[in-house]
């Protein structure tokens, strides 16, 4: 019997998703400042920093405000428009352009640091992107991967993991581009042999199971963006049933510990 190939879904950050992304991923102002300071400390004072998939600028602006010269690019014009919405630091240096991460329009060794936050899993060819990252870094430069960590035992963490498990159970061959792959070995082969982890910020938010379910229903949850409507409707009902069985009061707010983690890879690229 012929093995089924993995189902992968192309995903486009149109204006609707761009606005949702900001609503879902936005950090409190004090947390953003901490993240910017932490990245600038790792990259170096006045460093020239490239952000892959700058998105809404939620990381790029704080890093620029902390004294780095940031160049951010995104393949989505709608995302780039979101970068310029709202308030932003007047003295911050953030340059923008539209580009594809698989073919970066920069000369070799141009940057002191490259940042990637929630973007590499979208790559159609992640190995090509990682090689491009190494190419544009100068020797001794740093590759910084950022991650929004959520307590897996919190209401947000449990609903997220339950959605993932049930989605895999319903369609084992369905996954977003580059899901589940390891990049450490390739980075080491390219010269990135020194890896450290930095907790840039930690904070607590409060949310009820009902509020979180509403966010999932409105597709503010990133896990839902890749799901076909027919599957999503079934999963949403299953998730509501799970919540009703797990928490006696769906309206009661609960604490959610969150962290922003930097995974820093340094080397002679």
C-alpha angles and dihedrals in degrees: 000000000000115000115241115242120237113271110233126183127213111226130201125196099221122174094275093053092041090060091044091050091058092047092052102039104034116126126213110263094251091050092049089053091051091050092049092050092048093050092046090051091053096042095044135248111308091359122172103239130189119204116201111213095007089192112178094347094252090140101024096058096051091047090050090047088054090062106271125126102236127198112190129186135181134178090223118081089196091057091049090053089054090057090066096046122103129359121339135172109279095211097044120115110223121152120190136203139161113247145138118254091220091066111028114198096224135104122250118282094008100138139059091207140010122206127202120180120178093332113094092073087066094059117116089206108023093177091059090050093050090050089051090051091053091046096055094045118089119228108286092022123135134238110209121196114191125204134184103222118201124190103260091213093056123096090257093048095047094048091046093051092044091053091050094049094048092046090054091046092053095045113012093180096053118098139139120258115293093002116167098005125138120231101178096090094051092046089052091050089052092052103271099126102142113077127178135169123222127188101218096182143352126198143153129238129184125226138155125231089246092054092048092049089052090054090052091048090053089049094243086134113090093219090067097053093080097045123102112238094247092057095039094057092054093045092049092056091047089050091051090050090049091051092049090053094045105044122041092206115037091187096057112107117231133194119257118195112212134185136184109220127197118206104198122197116187127181152123098287 
